[in-house]
Amino acid sequence: MQMQSTRTEDVNRTFDLGSDDGLAYVDSAVTPRPGMEVRRVSVDLPQWMIDSLDQEAARVGVARQAIIKVWLDERLAQERPAAPTRQRPGPGGRPAAFHGW
């Protein structure tokens, strides 16, 4: 989706008027997010495990990759409970929380 160009003066005026919707002027598709860079990995899994992941993904209504990411994130959080929590970006780059399935 192509964002419409906005003049700096318009953004400043919106901010000065008290609007906190600065994200409306940010294209999250190209905005760098430190620590959230994506790298592709390849994992070999047995067929029964892939079938189980697909069944759970279909039950919840998401893609297999989403189930894997959420489950890995939950497990990593369990393994490092003292680590500071980080906000995961949701739609439009806004923070969103995972509440489990």
N, C-alpha and C positions, 0 to 999 in steps of 0.2 A: 504494500500500500504506500503510495507516494504522499508524503506530508506536504501541506501547503506552506510556502515560505512565509515567515512572519518577521516583521521588522522589530528590531531591538527595542525601539521606543514603545511599541505596543506591549511587548512582554514586560518592560519596566513599569508601564502605566498599570497593567493588570496587577503586578506585584504591589505597587504603591497603594492600590485601592483595597488591598487586604485579601486578594484571592490566594488560596493556597494550592491551586490546581496548576502548579508549574509543570507537572507531568504531561499536561495537554500539549506542551511545546517540545516534547522530547520524543524522538523516534527510537523506541527501545530496541528496534531491530539492528540499529547501528551504534547504539550507545554502549561504550565499553563498561563491563561490570567486573571490577577486580576480584579475583578469586573465583569467578564463575565461568571462566573460559571453558569451552567444551572440547574434549578430546575423544576421539573414537577408539573404542577397545573391542577386541574380539574375544569371546568366551565360548568354548566348546561345552555344550550341555547334552546330557542324554535325552532322548526323545520323550521319555515319560515326564521329565522336568519341563520341557517346552510345552507339552500338552497341558500340564497342570497350570503353568503360567498363563497359557491361552484361555483356559477355562475360567480362571480367576479374573483375568482381564475382561472377558466377555460378561461375567457376572456383574462386575463393577461398571462396565461400559467405558473402558479406557483401552489404550493400546498396551501391548505386552511391555514395551519399553517403559511406559509410565509406572506399571506395577514394579518392575525391577528397580527403577530409580527410587521410588518411595520406600520400598522394602530395604534397599541398601542404606538409604539415608536414616531410616529408623534404627537399623542395627548399628550403624556407626555412632549414632547419638547415644545408644545404650552402652557402647564400649568406652565412650569418653564423656561420662556425665559431668565432669568438672569443666569441660570446654565451654566457652561462651556460646550461646545460641546465636545463630545468624538468621536473619530474615530471608526467606526464599522468595524470589520474585514471582509474582503471579501474573495474570494478564496485564499487558501494558507496562510491565516492569514494576508494578506495585507490589508491596509485600503481601504475601499470602501464607497462611498456615496450613499445614497438613494435619488433619484430624483423624487420620487412620481410615480404614475401610470398614 
